[in-house]
Amino acid sequence: MITVDVTREDLLIVTARSKRPQLAADLVNSFITNLDLFLKEKSMTKGKYERVFLGERLTTASNELTTAEESLQAYQQRHKTILPSEELKAAIKAYADLKLQLFAKELEYEIADRYTASDNPYITTLSRERRAFRNKIEEIESADSAGKGFGVGFGISFRNLPAVQTKYLRRYRDVRVKEEVYAFILQQFEQAKIMEVRDTPTITILDRGRVPERKIAPKRLKLVVLGLIIGFLIGLLAVVFSDFYSGFRRDERSFPVLRDLFIGLKSDLVVLRAVLRKR
């Protein structure tokens, strides 16, 4: 009842044939509606997956940034601390950039791991790069806790700073790191939304199914013409055969031969039927 054709212009043509015209129109419209529904709701593209995933991470990063900012503001108001020096700001900025690079690699690895085989060379490379960033940050943070260096800077130790300012700098560092992470996720989230819009499949309906105004079959004119042609040929063959048979019967020498031929053919058919029954 249903035929589907695709033209050279990539147009999809759905045709339904039924004895009931309304049923044919309903079938075509059902195909169109369900195809549109499938493409809109069931198709999970890479852009849509990344948009959903990054949207959740963006909410988490926003909450963490708000908490870190409130903690820094409360601590600064309580202890009347001042802003860090430019040297400390530069050191903290370098540390925040390193943390951001680690976060970007972890995010890229987590997304790729969802739809890529574990033995893929791309996954292996991401895992190696992520491990290298982690080792570097662990080295910096262990130097921070040991007091051998600033941890995020070069040559300035937390040990030489007052305890109040040390805690303030750590809060300030956390805020800077979370700001960089939030900005990065927001950028990736916007790109994912653009990608989702770009590769989301769409369907444009040029013409819906309608109740046909006239029957598509049977083709009565064709049947009439074909019947006339077949009737003419049968009549012509009948006239030729009748004339041939009449002439054959008038020939007294040929008629006995024809009669013997039919009698022999009849006896052969009887023998053949008996043989087939025995088998």
C-alpha positions in Angstrom: 0.0 0.0 0.0 3.0 2.3 0.6 5.7 3.3 -1.8 8.6 5.7 -1.0 10.7 7.4 -3.7 13.6 9.8 -3.6 14.1 12.3 -6.4 17.4 13.7 -7.7 16.6 16.8 -5.7 16.5 14.7 -2.5 12.7 15.1 -2.2 11.0 12.3 -0.4 7.7 11.2 -2.0 5.4 9.0 0.0 2.5 7.4 -1.9 -0.3 5.3 -0.4 -2.9 3.3 -2.4 -6.1 2.0 -0.8 -9.7 1.3 -1.8 -10.7 4.0 0.8 -9.4 7.5 -0.2 -9.4 8.8 3.3 -7.3 5.9 4.6 -4.7 6.6 1.9 -4.5 10.3 2.9 -4.3 9.3 6.6 -1.4 6.9 6.0 0.7 9.5 4.2 0.1 12.1 6.9 1.0 9.5 9.6 4.3 8.8 7.9 5.1 12.5 7.7 4.1 13.2 11.3 6.1 10.4 12.8 9.2 11.1 10.7 9.1 14.7 11.9 8.7 13.5 15.5 11.6 11.1 15.2 14.0 13.7 13.8 13.0 16.2 16.5 12.9 14.1 19.6 14.8 10.8 19.1 17.9 11.9 17.2 20.7 12.4 19.8 23.5 14.3 17.9 26.9 15.0 19.2 26.0 18.7 19.5 22.9 18.0 21.6 24.8 15.6 23.9 27.6 18.1 24.5 25.1 20.9 25.1 23.3 18.8 27.8 26.5 17.7 29.4 28.1 21.1 29.4 24.9 22.7 30.7 25.1 20.5 33.8 28.8 21.3 34.3 28.1 25.0 33.8 25.5 25.0 36.6 28.0 23.2 38.9 30.8 25.6 38.0 28.5 28.6 38.6 27.5 27.4 42.0 31.2 26.7 43.0 32.2 30.2 41.8 29.5 31.9 43.8 30.5 30.0 46.9 34.2 30.8 46.4 33.4 34.5 45.9 31.2 34.7 48.9 33.9 33.0 51.0 36.6 35.4 49.8 34.4 38.5 50.4 33.5 37.3 53.9 37.1 36.6 54.8 38.3 39.9 53.4 35.7 41.9 55.4 36.4 40.0 58.6 40.2 40.4 58.5 40.4 43.6 56.6 42.9 42.1 54.1 44.2 44.0 51.1 44.6 42.8 47.5 47.7 40.8 46.7 50.7 42.3 44.9 51.1 42.2 41.2 53.7 39.5 41.5 51.4 37.3 43.5 48.5 38.0 41.0 50.7 36.9 38.1 51.7 33.7 40.0 48.1 32.9 40.8 47.1 33.6 37.2 49.8 31.2 35.9 48.5 28.5 38.4 44.9 29.2 37.3 45.8 28.8 33.6 47.5 25.4 34.4 44.4 24.2 36.3 42.2 25.4 33.4 44.3 23.3 31.0 43.9 20.3 33.2 40.2 20.9 33.4 39.9 21.2 29.6 41.7 18.0 29.1 39.6 16.1 31.6 36.4 17.6 30.1 37.6 16.6 26.6 38.5 13.1 27.8 35.1 12.6 29.5 33.1 13.7 26.4 35.2 11.6 24.0 35.1 8.5 26.3 31.3 8.4 26.0 31.3 7.7 22.2 34.8 6.5 21.4 36.4 3.0 22.0 38.8 2.8 24.9 41.6 1.6 22.7 41.3 4.6 20.3 44.6 6.4 19.9 42.8 9.7 20.5 41.7 8.5 24.0 45.2 7.3 24.7 46.7 10.7 23.9 44.2 12.6 26.0 44.8 10.3 28.9 48.6 10.8 28.7 48.2 14.6 28.5 45.8 14.6 31.4 48.2 12.6 33.5 51.0 15.0 32.7 49.0 18.1 33.8 48.0 16.3 37.0 51.6 15.4 37.9 52.6 19.1 37.4 49.8 20.5 39.5 50.5 17.9 42.2 54.1 18.9 42.2 53.2 22.6 42.6 50.6 21.9 45.3 53.0 19.7 47.3 55.6 22.4 47.3 52.8 24.8 48.5 52.0 22.5 51.5 55.7 21.9 52.3 56.4 25.6 52.4 59.3 25.3 50.0 57.8 27.7 47.5 54.7 29.7 46.8 53.3 26.7 45.0 51.8 28.8 42.3 54.6 31.2 41.9 58.4 31.3 41.8 60.5 31.9 44.8 57.9 33.3 47.2 57.0 31.0 50.0 53.8 30.8 52.0 55.9 30.3 55.0 57.1 33.9 54.8 53.6 35.3 54.7 51.3 35.9 57.7 48.7 33.2 58.3 45.8 35.6 57.6 47.2 36.6 54.2 48.0 33.0 53.4 44.4 31.9 53.8 43.2 34.9 51.9 45.5 34.2 49.0 44.3 30.6 48.9 40.7 31.8 48.7 41.7 34.4 46.1 43.4 31.6 44.1 40.3 29.4 44.2 38.2 32.3 42.9 40.5 32.9 40.0 40.7 29.2 39.1 36.9 28.9 39.2 36.5 32.1 37.2 38.7 30.6 34.4 36.8 27.3 34.6 33.4 29.0 34.4 34.5 31.1 31.4 35.8 28.1 29.6 32.7 26.0 30.1 30.5 28.9 29.1 32.4 29.2 25.8 32.2 25.5 25.2 28.5 25.5 26.0 27.8 28.3 23.5 29.8 26.4 20.8 27.8 23.2 21.6 24.5 25.1 21.1 25.7 26.4 17.7 26.8 22.8 16.7 23.4 21.4 17.9 21.5 23.9 15.7 23.8 23.3 12.8 23.5 19.5 12.6 20.0 19.0 13.9 18.1 17.2 11.2 15.0 19.1 9.9 12.1 18.2 7.6 10.3 20.6 5.3 6.8 19.4 4.3 6.0 20.6 0.8 2.7 18.9 0.5 0.6 16.8 2.9 -1.5 13.8 2.0 -5.0 14.8 0.6 -8.0 12.7 -0.3 -7.6 12.0 -4.1 -10.2 13.5 -6.4 -10.3 10.5 -8.8 -9.2 6.9 -8.7 -5.7 5.9 -9.5 -6.8 2.4 -10.5 -8.1 0.7 -12.5 -7.3 2.6 -15.7 -10.5 2.1 -17.5 -9.4 3.7 -20.8 -6.4 1.6 -20.9 -8.4 -1.5 -20.2 -10.9 -0.7 -23.0 -8.1 -0.1 -25.5 -6.3 -3.2 -24.5 -9.5 -5.3 -24.7 -10.1 -4.0 -28.2 -6.6 -4.9 -29.3 -6.7 -8.4 -27.8 -10.2 -9.0 -29.2 -9.1 -8.0 -32.6 -6.1 -10.3 -32.5 -8.2 -13.2 -31.2 -10.7 -12.7 -33.9 -8.0 -12.5 -36.6 -6.5 -15.8 -35.3 -9.9 -17.4 -35.2 -10.6 -16.5 -38.9 -7.2 -17.7 -40.0 -7.5 -21.0 -38.1 -11.1 -21.5 -39.3 -10.0 -21.0 -42.9 -7.0 -23.3 -42.5 -9.1 -26.0 -40.8 -11.8 -25.9 -43.5 -9.3 -26.3 -46.2 -7.6 -29.1 -44.3 -10.9 -31.0 -44.0 -11.7 -30.6 -47.7 -8.5 -32.4 -48.5 -9.5 -36.0 -48.2 -5.9 -37.2 -48.0 -4.9 -35.0 -45.1 -7.9 -35.5 -42.9 -7.2 -39.2 -42.0 -3.6 -38.2 -41.1 -4.8 -35.5 -38.8 -7.3 -37.9 -37.2 -4.6 -40.6 -36.6 -2.3 -37.9 -35.1 -5.0 -36.9 -32.5 -5.7 -40.5 -31.6 -2.0 -41.2 -31.1 -1.6 -38.1 -29.0 -4.5 -39.2 -26.8 -3.1 -42.6 -26.2 0.3 -41.2 -25.3 -1.4 -38.9 -22.7 -3.1 -41.9 -21.2 0.2 -43.8 -20.9 1.9 -40.8 -19.4 -0.8 -40.4 -16.8 -0.5 -44.1 -15.8 3.3 -43.8 -15.4 3.0 -40.7 -13.2 0.5 -42.4 -10.9 2.8 -45.4 -10.4 5.5 -42.9 -9.2 
